[in-house]
Amino acid sequence: MNKGDKIPIEEFLYRRGFSTPEKKYCNPDGSATSRVFKLREKDEGMLSVDLKSRTTAERAISDPGKFMLFELKNESVEEVALETVYDPLDDGSNNAHALIIGMQMDDDIAPGHLARNSKRVIIKSI
């Protein structure tokens, strides 16, 4: 796979969300809020995710004390007319990195759809 290639619809994606209660990235039942999938100004219209097939949950979360991890099928991204493209980091530190593109800053529908279609990945501590 080359940088910029479209990710297949059957691929699963990992997305991190803050685990601190004041950030409100998690519902009381443990599911993601739309905030996990909402663009921020610094995102420049692209939402960062990792490809499940190219990493592990432990590596994708990086700091389980600070983050929670959610899994989402790429099909859910395409259902709201967005696209995921491969974007490994140039420094070689993350070969699983990809970007969800096509979302607008004021979009509330796509983040809600992605949150509803995601599931939390529980990281077992060693």
Solvent accessible surface area in square Angstrom, and as a share of the most:
residue,aa,sasa,rsa
1,M,100,0.44
2,N,110,0.56
3,K,108,0.46
4,G,49,0.47
5,D,56,0.29
6,K,116,0.49
7,I,1,0.01
8,P,58,0.37
9,I,82,0.42
10,E,107,0.48
11,E,25,0.11
12,F,74,0.31
13,L,1,0.00
14,Y,13,0.05
15,R,27,0.10
16,R,95,0.35
17,G,3,0.02
18,F,46,0.19
19,S,40,0.26
20,T,48,0.28
21,P,115,0.72
22,E,125,0.56
23,K,84,0.36
24,K,132,0.56
25,Y,28,0.11
26,C,40,0.24
27,N,56,0.29
28,P,147,0.93
29,D,118,0.61
30,G,17,0.16
31,S,41,0.27
32,A,5,0.04
33,T,27,0.16
34,S,48,0.31
35,R,119,0.43
36,V,0,0.00
37,F,0,0.00
38,K,57,0.24
39,L,7,0.03
40,R,95,0.35
41,E,142,0.64
42,K,150,0.63
43,D,20,0.10
44,E,141,0.63
45,G,25,0.24
46,M,72,0.32
47,L,0,0.00
48,S,45,0.29
49,V,5,0.03
50,D,17,0.09
51,L,0,0.00
52,K,80,0.34
53,S,85,0.55
54,R,89,0.32
55,T,25,0.14
56,T,77,0.45
57,A,15,0.12
58,E,101,0.45
59,R,147,0.54
60,A,8,0.06
61,I,4,0.02
62,S,73,0.47
63,D,63,0.33
64,P,82,0.51
65,G,68,0.65
66,K,94,0.40
67,F,26,0.11
68,M,10,0.04
69,L,1,0.00
70,F,0,0.00
71,E,16,0.07
72,L,3,0.02
73,K,72,0.31
74,N,0,0.00
75,E,68,0.31
76,S,10,0.06
77,V,0,0.00
78,E,49,0.22
79,E,104,0.47
80,V,37,0.21
81,A,95,0.74
82,L,13,0.07
83,E,61,0.27
84,T,0,0.00
85,V,22,0.13
86,Y,6,0.02
87,D,24,0.13
88,P,26,0.17
89,L,72,0.36
90,D,133,0.69
91,D,115,0.60
92,G,61,0.58
93,S,60,0.39
94,N,33,0.17
95,N,81,0.42
96,A,1,0.01
97,H,20,0.09
98,A,0,0.00
99,L,25,0.13
100,I,0,0.00
101,I,50,0.25
102,G,51,0.50
103,M,7,0.03
104,Q,116,0.51
105,M,80,0.36
106,D,123,0.64
107,D,35,0.18
108,D,102,0.53
109,I,137,0.69
110,A,3,0.03
111,P,1,0.00
112,G,10,0.10
113,H,33,0.15
114,L,0,0.00
115,A,6,0.05
116,R,175,0.64
117,N,69,0.35
118,S,15,0.10
119,K,125,0.53
120,R,95,0.35
121,V,27,0.16
122,I,122,0.62
123,I,37,0.19
124,K,165,0.70
125,S,110,0.71
126,I,220,1.12
